[in-house]
Amino acid sequence: MNIFKQIKGDKAIWAIVTLLAIFSFLPVYSAASNLANSGNTNTFSFFIKHFMHLFLGFAIMYGVHKVPYKYFRGLSMVMIPIVFVLLVITMLQGTTIQGANASRWIQIPVVGVSFQTSTLAAVVLMVYVARYLSKISDKEVSFKETILPLWAPVFLILMLILPANFSTTAIVFTMIMMLTFIGGYPIKYLGIIVVSGIIALAFFVLIAKATTGPLNVKVTTWENRILNYSNNEDTEADYQIEKAKIAIATGITPLGPGKSVQKNFLPQSSSDFIFAIIIEEYGLYGGVFLLVLYSWLLFRIVIVSQKSDTIFGKLLVLGVGLPIVFQALINMAVAVELFPVTGQTLPLISSGGTSIWMTCLAIGIILSVSAKREELKEQEDAEDNPLSILSEAI
């Protein structure tokens, strides 16, 4: 078929993403019944909404994978100031929930949907770091040389994300540290950056604690989550974990698709804690199935990175690909109480438009890199076999 001829890039990644998307429908439809009941709406509307999010996500992925990945180098330079402005606008909205800073979304007036700017910032920042690391890959640089072009944008953007979303800030910072290490950035300089990051976070916390506004409430929430996780005290977060653990324990004898009980009690059952609902309904088979898919995705990301023809391509794939798998593991770890509650979704499974779209954007970039490798391989094969060119011409 014509449509399949238009699809380029690593076929295994296409298959993994499609399987995750198809698998997501039943858990989201089941878990959304709680939201539908509380909002007096039809459960099927959440199914349609999830379908539209995935449809647009796949459209983004298809469009992006058609763009030669070399263009992302320049686009990252253009997008950094745009992302900076979007984050500032988001923060200036001053949205609060229960007194805490919750300025994570901006409203897109034309289409009437909200968009979480930090997720776009995370992808753009990883591309930007990959671009810079590829630029200095064959040079010896001093720490002073890298402060303005590399670390200044990183810290500025992370400081704008931090007030409303600590977990995303921590994940992006960790991923940047990992990418710079893989990219050959001197370890002694990375130590300086880690210490600087800790000092900046401590300084932010001290300032927030000295105030009486939303930042103080937010920082207090972070502290309570960490302390309560360590001390096993009863809080709202522990209530979520307890319900998630009940759902997972029930999964020893799975209830079957759509028959979850804890979805009626577990907040964010269709997003942050959907893994627990999947275990409750599909048992260990459902959990292992997801683990296999994400592990397979990680394997293919590494393969595509290794086969890329440029340093930028290698770092680009790892930069946008590793956070997807890392986020999935964190989501699962939260559900089984290996991590404090973070609010991170399960990529391509949880409901939520921005998460799906940015994951598809990242995967589209990976597919663009692998498509270039396929193109080069076809050219090499054609050069080795001139008769194939003649037969095509005829």
C-alpha positions in Angstrom: 0.0 0.0 0.0 1.1 3.6 -0.7 0.8 4.7 2.9 3.2 2.0 4.1 5.7 3.1 1.5 5.6 6.6 2.9 6.5 5.4 6.4 10.3 5.5 6.9 12.5 4.8 9.8 12.9 1.9 12.2 9.9 -0.4 11.7 10.3 -1.9 15.2 9.8 1.5 16.8 6.7 2.1 14.7 5.4 -1.3 15.9 6.2 -0.6 19.6 4.5 2.8 19.5 1.4 1.3 17.7 1.1 -1.5 20.2 1.3 0.9 23.2 -1.3 3.1 21.6 -3.7 0.3 20.9 -3.2 -1.2 24.3 -3.9 2.1 26.0 -7.5 2.4 24.9 -9.1 -0.2 27.2 -7.3 0.9 30.4 -8.1 4.6 29.7 -11.7 3.8 28.8 -12.0 1.8 32.0 -10.2 4.2 34.3 -12.0 7.3 32.9 -15.4 6.0 34.3 -14.5 7.6 37.6 -14.0 11.0 36.0 -17.1 10.6 33.9 -19.2 9.8 37.0 -17.8 12.7 39.0 -18.3 15.1 36.1 -21.7 13.7 35.0 -20.4 13.0 31.5 -20.3 10.1 29.2 -17.4 7.7 29.6 -17.2 7.3 25.8 -16.3 11.0 25.4 -13.1 10.2 27.2 -12.4 7.4 24.8 -13.0 9.7 21.9 -10.8 12.4 23.5 -8.0 9.9 24.0 -8.4 8.7 20.4 -8.1 12.3 19.1 -5.0 12.9 21.2 -3.3 9.8 19.8 -4.5 10.6 16.3 -2.9 14.0 16.5 0.2 12.5 18.1 0.7 10.0 15.3 0.2 12.9 12.8 3.0 14.8 14.6 5.2 11.8 14.6 4.6 11.1 10.9 5.2 14.8 10.0 8.4 15.1 12.1 9.9 11.8 10.8 9.7 13.2 7.3 12.0 16.2 8.3 15.7 15.5 7.8 17.1 15.4 11.3 19.9 17.9 10.5 17.3 20.7 10.5 16.6 20.0 14.2 20.1 21.4 15.0 19.0 24.9 13.8 15.5 24.6 15.0 16.7 24.0 18.6 18.4 27.4 18.5 15.2 29.0 17.3 13.0 27.2 19.8 15.0 27.9 22.9 13.9 31.6 23.1 10.4 30.6 22.1 10.2 28.0 24.9 11.6 30.6 27.3 8.9 33.1 26.5 6.2 30.4 26.8 7.4 29.3 30.2 7.5 32.9 31.4 3.9 33.4 30.2 2.9 30.1 31.9 4.5 31.2 35.2 3.0 34.7 35.1 -0.5 33.2 35.0 -0.2 32.6 38.7 -2.5 29.6 38.7 -2.8 28.0 42.2 -4.4 24.8 43.4 -5.0 24.6 47.2 -2.7 27.6 47.6 0.2 26.0 45.7 1.8 27.2 42.5 0.3 25.1 39.6 1.1 27.2 36.6 1.9 24.4 34.2 -0.5 24.9 31.3 -1.3 27.7 28.9 -4.6 27.9 27.0 -4.5 27.8 23.2 -7.4 30.1 22.4 -8.0 29.1 18.7 -8.6 25.4 19.5 -9.6 25.8 23.1 -7.1 23.2 24.5 -4.5 23.5 27.3 -0.9 22.8 26.7 1.8 21.9 29.3 4.8 24.0 28.3 7.4 22.2 30.4 7.1 19.0 28.3 7.9 20.9 25.1 10.7 22.7 26.9 12.2 19.3 27.9 12.3 18.0 24.3 13.7 21.2 22.9 16.3 21.4 25.7 17.5 17.8 25.0 17.9 18.6 21.3 19.8 21.8 22.1 22.2 20.0 24.4 22.8 17.3 21.8 23.5 20.0 19.2 26.1 21.7 21.4 27.8 18.5 22.5 28.1 17.4 18.8 29.6 20.8 18.0 32.4 20.4 20.6 32.9 16.6 20.2 36.3 16.9 18.6 37.5 19.9 20.6 38.9 20.5 24.1 36.9 23.0 25.9 37.2 24.8 29.2 34.4 25.0 31.6 34.3 28.8 31.2 33.6 28.4 27.4 30.5 26.3 28.0 28.8 28.4 30.7 27.0 30.8 28.3 26.2 28.6 25.3 25.4 25.4 27.1 24.6 25.8 30.8 23.0 29.3 30.9 20.0 28.2 28.7 19.7 24.9 30.6 19.6 26.5 34.1 17.3 29.4 32.9 14.7 27.0 31.5 14.9 24.6 34.4 14.4 27.4 36.9 11.3 28.4 35.1 9.9 24.8 35.2 10.9 24.3 38.8 8.3 26.4 40.7 5.4 24.4 39.4 6.9 21.0 38.5 9.9 19.7 40.6 9.7 16.1 39.2 10.0 17.2 35.6 12.9 19.5 36.5 14.7 16.7 38.3 14.1 14.3 35.4 15.3 16.7 32.7 18.3 17.7 34.8 19.2 14.0 35.3 18.8 13.2 31.6 21.0 16.2 30.6 23.7 15.0 33.0 23.5 11.6 31.4 23.6 12.9 27.9 26.5 15.2 28.6 28.4 12.3 30.2 27.7 10.1 27.1 28.7 13.0 24.9 32.1 13.2 26.4 31.7 16.3 28.4 34.5 16.3 31.1 33.4 14.6 34.3 35.2 17.2 36.5 33.0 19.9 34.9 29.9 17.8 35.4 30.7 17.6 39.1 30.7 21.4 39.2 27.3 21.5 37.4 25.7 19.0 39.9 27.0 20.9 42.9 25.7 24.2 41.3 22.3 22.6 40.7 22.0 21.5 44.3 23.0 24.9 45.5 20.5 26.6 43.1 17.8 24.3 44.4 18.7 24.9 48.0 18.7 28.7 47.4 15.2 28.4 45.7 13.8 26.5 48.7 15.2 29.0 51.2 13.6 31.9 49.3 10.3 30.0 49.0 10.3 29.2 52.7 10.9 32.8 53.5 7.7 33.8 51.7 4.1 33.2 52.5 2.7 32.7 49.0 2.1 29.8 46.6 5.9 29.0 46.3 6.0 28.3 50.1 3.0 26.0 49.8 4.6 24.1 46.9 7.9 23.6 48.6 6.2 22.5 51.7 4.3 19.9 49.6 7.6 18.6 48.2 9.1 18.3 51.7 6.0 16.5 53.0 6.0 14.0 50.2 9.6 13.1 50.7 9.3 13.0 54.5 6.1 11.0 54.5 7.5 8.6 51.9 10.5 8.0 54.3 8.4 7.8 57.5 5.3 6.1 56.0 2.9 8.7 57.4 -0.7 9.0 56.3 -1.3 11.7 53.8 -3.2 12.2 50.6 -0.2 10.9 48.6 -0.1 7.8 50.8 -3.9 7.4 50.2 -3.1 7.2 46.5 -0.2 4.8 47.0 -2.4 2.6 49.3 -5.1 2.3 46.6 -2.5 1.6 43.9 -1.0 -1.2 46.1 -4.5 -2.7 46.6 -5.1 -2.6 42.9 -1.7 -4.3 42.2 -2.3 -6.9 44.9 -5.7 -7.7 43.4 -3.9 -8.2 40.1 -2.5 -11.6 41.4 -5.9 -12.8 40.2 -6.8 -10.2 37.6 -10.3 -8.9 37.4 -10.4 -8.6 33.6 -10.8 -5.6 31.2 -13.0 -2.8 32.5 -13.6 -4.5 35.9 -11.2 -2.5 38.1 -12.6 -1.6 41.5 -9.9 0.8 42.7 -10.4 3.2 39.7 -13.5 4.4 41.7 -11.2 5.5 44.6 -7.8 6.2 43.0 -7.3 9.8 42.0 -5.6 10.2 38.5 -6.5 6.6 37.7 -6.4 7.3 34.0 -3.1 9.1 34.0 -0.5 9.0 36.9 -1.7 5.7 38.3 -2.9 3.9 35.2 -0.2 1.2 35.7 -2.0 0.1 38.9 -5.3 -0.2 37.1 -3.6 -2.2 34.3 -2.2 -4.6 36.8 -5.6 -4.9 38.6 -7.4 -5.7 35.3 -4.8 -7.6 33.4 -2.6 -9.0 36.1 1.2 -9.5 35.9 0.7 -10.3 32.2 -0.3 -6.7 31.5 2.6 -5.3 33.6 5.2 -7.6 32.0 3.8 -6.8 28.5 4.4 -3.1 29.1 7.9 -3.7 30.6 8.8 -5.8 27.5 7.6 -3.0 25.2 9.4 -0.2 26.9 12.6 -2.4 27.2 12.3 -3.2 23.5 11.9 0.5 22.8 15.0 1.3 24.8 16.9 -1.4 22.8 15.8 0.0 19.5 16.7 3.6 20.6 20.3 2.4 21.4 20.5 0.6 18.0 19.3 3.6 16.1 21.8 5.8 18.0 24.7 3.5 17.2 23.8 3.3 13.5 23.5 7.0 13.0 26.0 8.5 10.6 26.8 11.6 12.7 27.6 12.5 16.3 24.7 14.8 16.4 22.3 12.0 15.3 23.7 9.6 18.0 23.3 12.1 20.8 19.9 13.4 19.4 18.4 9.9 19.6 19.6 9.3 23.1 18.7 12.8 24.2 15.0 12.6 23.2 14.6 8.8 23.5 16.0 7.9 27.0 13.6 10.3 28.9 10.6 8.4 27.4 11.8 5.0 28.9 13.0 6.7 32.1 9.6 8.4 32.6 7.9 5.1 32.1 10.0 3.4 34.7 9.4 6.2 37.2 5.6 6.0 36.7 5.7 2.2 37.4 8.0 2.7 40.4 5.6 5.2 41.9 2.7 2.8 41.6 4.7 0.1 43.6 6.0 2.7 46.1 9.6 2.6 45.0 9.4 6.4 44.4 7.5 9.2 46.0 4.4 10.4 44.1 5.8 12.5 41.2 2.8 13.1 38.8 4.6 11.7 35.8 2.4 9.9 33.2 3.0 6.6 31.5 4.1 7.5 28.0 1.6 6.7 25.2 -0.6 4.9 27.7 -1.9 7.5 30.1 -4.6 10.0 29.0 -3.4 13.6 28.5 -2.8 15.4 25.2 0.5 17.2 25.9 2.2 14.1 27.2 1.2 12.0 24.1 2.0 14.8 21.6 5.5 15.4 23.0 6.3 11.7 23.3 5.3 11.4 19.6 7.4 14.4 18.7 10.4 12.8 20.4 9.8 9.5 18.6 9.3 11.3 15.3 12.8 12.8 15.8 14.2 9.3 16.4 12.5 7.9 13.3 13.9 10.8 11.3 17.5 9.8 12.3 16.8 6.1 11.5 15.2 7.2 8.1 18.4 9.0 7.2 20.3 5.8 7.9 18.0 3.8 5.7 18.4 6.4 2.9 22.2 6.1 3.1 22.0 2.3 3.1 19.8 2.4 0.0 22.3 4.7 -1.8 25.2 2.3 -0.9 23.2 -0.7 -2.2 22.4 1.2 -5.4 26.1 2.1 -5.9 27.0 -1.6 -5.3 24.4 -2.7 -7.8 24.1 -0.3 -10.8 21.7 -2.6 -12.5 19.0 -1.8 -9.9 19.1 1.9 -10.9 18.8 0.9 -14.6 15.8 -1.4 -13.9 14.0 1.3 -12.0 14.6 3.8 -14.8 13.2 1.4 -17.3 
